[in-house]
Amino acid sequence: MSKKSITLDVDPTIMERNMKIIQDNPVEEEFNKLLSSAVDTVPSKLVKPRPGFCVKTYTKPDNKKVFVNICLTEAIPCPRDITNNELMQILNSDDPSSYRVPMSLGEGRTEQDKSGVPATVYDVAINPDFFKKIEKDDLFQTFFLTVVFEGLQDKYQFEIDITKYTILKHRKSIGTLQSHRIQIRDIQTCEEKTKSPLIEEIQEKPAKIKEINVTKKRELIYRLRREPPTGEIEYLLAEFKIPASMELKDMNLEVGKDRLVLDSKGTYDLVDFFLPCSVDQDIIDAQLNRNNDMLLVKMPVIH
């Protein structure tokens, strides 16, 4: 799904109706600490992966269809090259986590399957050399997909039926692959990583709940979190660090059912991400706090 083909169903006057300039209600101390330490974070870059193969599976217990696009980028390091026997020994050892597969787990989004039925899709990016290995080796493929499913379950707090999956034969991906923000590290080939036990996620998550996206070069710092932190989600809260030089007239906020777009009219890069759950776009509350130069967008969740 390309950005050009998407029309957000949103009142264009949302900023006029819902945004307020306030002088109190300070942003939580935790976020300020994260912002103040932004300069010390690992530098990152946006990469556009290419398709590898697509896996269809289902959630438990509601049996909802989920697609996982396994995609490729050289920006992801390759794990150290081991044999099947070594992998079996590691899996049967007391510390199976000693063998790590670098990967980037993308945010979930809604796409249509071949029947036009909406389904959740995740993009998982890995190194192309490691992809060649899992394509040819059933043991490594089973191991890798188990790791991917466990990673998605842990990150997004839902359960996958790991015994019930299919690799699609005629489609390499569902929907348009999303860009990933990857930490810039010293990238080595598979052969060079013989001593580095790398299953670690190396993505900086631009829209993950309770995470912060720290970027440079005219990109806004922002994060998306849930409230309350545990239990059923009542609303999502998007928090943006707005430069003091930017005024209300310079910003255009659009919130759709499952997507948020903040356009600073060319002053800063466009912020555009999918939401992890559906929100009620008719009662969005946006407030600009000039004490902290923070834009807070509160989005009630639809259950």
C-alpha positions in Angstrom: 0.0 0.0 0.0 1.8 3.2 -1.2 1.3 6.5 0.5 -0.1 8.0 -2.7 -2.9 5.6 -2.8 -4.0 6.2 0.8 -6.5 8.9 1.6 -6.9 9.4 5.3 -10.5 9.8 6.4 -10.0 12.8 8.6 -11.5 16.2 9.1 -9.0 18.7 7.6 -9.8 21.1 10.3 -8.6 18.8 13.1 -5.7 21.1 14.0 -8.0 24.1 14.3 -10.7 22.2 16.3 -8.5 20.1 18.6 -5.1 21.7 19.0 -4.6 24.1 22.0 -1.6 26.0 23.1 -1.2 25.4 26.8 1.1 26.7 29.5 1.0 23.8 32.0 0.5 20.0 32.0 4.2 19.3 31.7 5.4 16.1 29.9 6.5 13.2 32.0 10.0 13.2 33.3 10.8 9.9 31.7 10.4 11.3 28.2 12.4 14.4 28.9 15.3 12.2 30.0 15.1 10.3 26.8 15.1 13.4 24.8 18.0 14.9 26.7 20.1 11.8 26.0 19.2 11.6 22.3 22.6 12.8 21.2 24.3 9.8 22.8 22.2 7.2 20.9 23.5 5.0 18.1 23.2 6.8 14.7 20.6 5.2 12.4 19.4 5.3 8.8 16.2 4.4 6.9 16.4 1.5 4.6 13.9 0.0 2.1 14.1 -3.8 2.1 13.3 -6.0 -0.8 11.0 -9.0 -0.7 12.2 -12.5 0.2 9.1 -14.7 1.0 5.8 -14.4 2.8 4.5 -16.6 5.6 0.8 -17.0 6.5 -0.1 -17.9 10.0 -2.8 -17.4 12.5 -3.3 -15.9 16.0 -4.5 -17.8 19.0 -7.2 -18.3 20.2 -9.2 -16.2 17.8 -7.6 -17.7 14.6 -7.1 -14.4 12.8 -4.9 -14.4 9.7 -1.4 -12.9 10.0 1.1 -12.4 7.2 4.8 -12.0 7.9 6.9 -10.6 5.0 10.5 -11.9 5.3 12.5 -9.1 3.5 16.1 -8.4 2.8 18.6 -5.6 3.4 22.4 -5.5 3.6 22.0 -3.0 6.5 21.3 -6.0 8.8 24.4 -8.0 9.9 24.6 -11.7 9.1 24.8 -14.1 12.0 27.9 -16.3 12.3 27.9 -19.2 10.0 27.3 -22.5 11.8 26.5 -26.1 10.7 23.3 -28.0 11.3 25.1 -30.1 13.9 26.3 -26.9 15.7 22.8 -25.5 15.6 21.3 -28.7 17.2 24.0 -28.7 19.9 23.2 -25.0 20.7 19.4 -25.6 20.8 20.0 -28.6 23.1 22.4 -26.7 25.4 21.7 -24.9 28.6 22.1 -21.5 26.8 20.3 -21.7 23.4 20.3 -17.9 23.2 24.1 -18.0 22.6 23.3 -18.0 18.8 21.6 -14.8 17.8 20.0 -13.8 14.5 20.0 -10.0 13.8 16.7 -8.9 12.5 14.4 -5.9 12.3 10.7 -6.4 13.4 8.5 -3.8 11.7 5.2 -2.5 13.0 2.0 -4.3 12.2 -0.3 -2.8 9.6 -3.6 -3.8 7.9 -3.5 -5.1 4.3 -5.9 -7.1 2.1 -5.3 -10.7 1.3 -6.0 -12.1 -2.2 -9.7 -12.4 -1.3 -9.9 -8.7 -0.2 -10.2 -9.6 3.5 -8.2 -7.3 5.9 -5.3 -9.0 7.7 -2.4 -7.9 9.8 1.0 -7.8 8.1 4.4 -7.5 9.7 7.7 -7.0 7.8 10.8 -8.7 9.2 14.1 -7.7 7.7 17.2 -10.0 7.7 20.6 -10.2 6.0 20.4 -11.6 2.3 23.2 -14.1 2.9 21.4 -15.6 5.9 18.2 -15.6 3.8 19.9 -17.9 1.2 20.7 -20.3 4.0 17.2 -20.5 5.4 15.8 -20.9 1.8 17.9 -24.1 1.2 18.0 -25.6 4.7 14.8 -26.8 6.4 16.3 -27.0 9.8 17.5 -23.4 9.8 14.2 -22.3 8.2 12.2 -23.9 11.0 14.5 -22.5 13.6 14.4 -19.0 12.1 10.6 -18.9 11.8 10.2 -20.0 15.4 12.5 -17.2 16.4 10.5 -14.7 14.3 7.2 -15.8 15.7 8.5 -15.6 19.3 9.9 -12.2 18.6 6.6 -10.8 17.3 4.7 -12.4 20.2 7.0 -10.8 22.7 7.1 -7.4 21.1 3.4 -7.0 20.3 1.9 -9.1 23.1 -0.2 -11.6 21.1 0.0 -15.3 20.5 0.8 -17.1 17.2 -0.1 -20.7 16.4 3.5 -21.6 15.5 2.4 -25.1 14.3 0.1 -23.6 11.7 2.0 -21.7 9.1 2.4 -21.7 5.3 5.0 -20.1 3.1 3.2 -18.6 0.1 4.3 -20.1 -3.2 3.2 -17.3 -5.6 3.6 -14.1 -3.5 6.9 -12.8 -2.1 5.1 -10.2 0.0 1.7 -8.8 1.0 1.3 -5.1 0.6 4.1 -2.6 0.2 7.2 -3.2 2.3 7.8 -0.5 4.8 11.1 1.3 5.5 13.1 0.2 8.5 15.2 2.4 10.7 18.4 0.5 11.3 21.2 1.3 13.7 24.5 2.1 11.8 27.0 -0.5 12.9 30.1 -2.0 11.4 28.6 -4.3 8.9 30.6 -7.5 8.3 30.1 -10.4 6.0 28.9 -13.8 7.2 32.5 -15.1 7.0 33.8 -12.3 9.2 31.3 -13.1 12.0 32.8 -16.4 13.0 33.4 -15.3 16.6 30.5 -13.0 17.3 27.4 -14.7 18.7 25.0 -12.3 17.6 18.3 -13.5 18.0 18.7 -9.7 18.5 16.5 -7.0 17.1 18.6 -4.1 15.8 15.9 -1.8 14.6 15.3 1.6 16.1 11.5 1.5 16.3 9.9 4.7 15.0 6.4 3.8 16.2 6.7 1.1 18.8 4.6 1.7 21.9 6.8 2.9 24.9 9.8 3.4 22.6 11.3 6.6 21.2 12.5 7.4 17.7 15.6 9.5 17.8 16.8 10.9 14.5 19.0 13.6 13.1 19.0 16.0 10.2 15.6 17.8 10.3 13.6 14.9 11.5 11.3 15.3 14.4 11.9 13.3 17.6 8.8 11.4 18.6 7.4 8.3 20.3 4.1 6.4 20.6 3.0 4.9 23.8 -0.1 3.2 25.3 -2.2 4.1 28.3 -2.5 2.4 30.7 0.9 0.6 30.3 -0.7 -2.8 31.1 -4.1 -4.3 30.6 -6.6 -3.2 28.0 -5.5 -0.1 26.0 -7.7 2.9 26.5 -5.8 5.3 24.2 -2.6 5.9 22.3 -0.5 8.9 23.1 1.8 10.3 20.4 4.4 12.7 21.7 6.5 15.0 19.4 9.3 17.3 20.2 8.4 20.5 18.3 11.2 23.1 17.8 10.5 26.5 19.3 10.7 28.0 15.8 7.8 26.0 14.5 4.4 27.5 14.8 0.9 26.0 14.6 0.4 27.3 11.1 3.4 25.4 10.0 1.9 22.0 11.0 -0.8 19.8 9.5 -1.9 16.8 11.5 -4.0 14.0 10.0 -5.2 11.0 12.0 -6.9 8.1 10.3 -8.3 5.0 11.8 -4.9 3.3 11.8 -2.5 5.9 10.7 -1.0 9.2 11.8 0.7 11.9 9.5 2.3 15.1 10.8 3.4 17.4 8.0 5.5 20.5 8.9 5.1 21.9 5.4 8.7 21.2 4.4 10.4 22.5 7.5 11.0 19.0 8.8 10.7 15.5 7.3 7.2 14.1 7.1 6.2 11.9 10.0 4.0 9.0 8.8 3.4 5.8 10.6 0.7 3.1 11.1 -0.9 2.7 14.5 -0.9 -0.7 16.2 -4.7 -0.6 16.8 -7.7 1.3 15.5 -8.5 4.7 17.0 -11.6 7.0 17.1 -10.5 9.8 14.7 -13.5 11.9 15.6 -12.4 12.6 19.1 -8.6 13.2 18.7 -7.2 15.6 21.2 -4.0 17.5 20.2 -2.3 19.9 22.5 0.9 21.9 22.0 2.7 22.6 25.3 5.1 25.6 24.7 6.6 25.1 28.2 8.3 22.0 26.9 7.8 22.5 23.2 5.9 19.2 23.0 2.9 18.3 20.8 0.7 15.6 22.5 -1.8 13.7 20.4 -4.3 11.6 22.4 -6.2 9.0 20.4 -8.9 6.9 22.1 -8.8 3.2 21.0 -11.7 1.5 19.4 -12.4 -1.9 21.0 
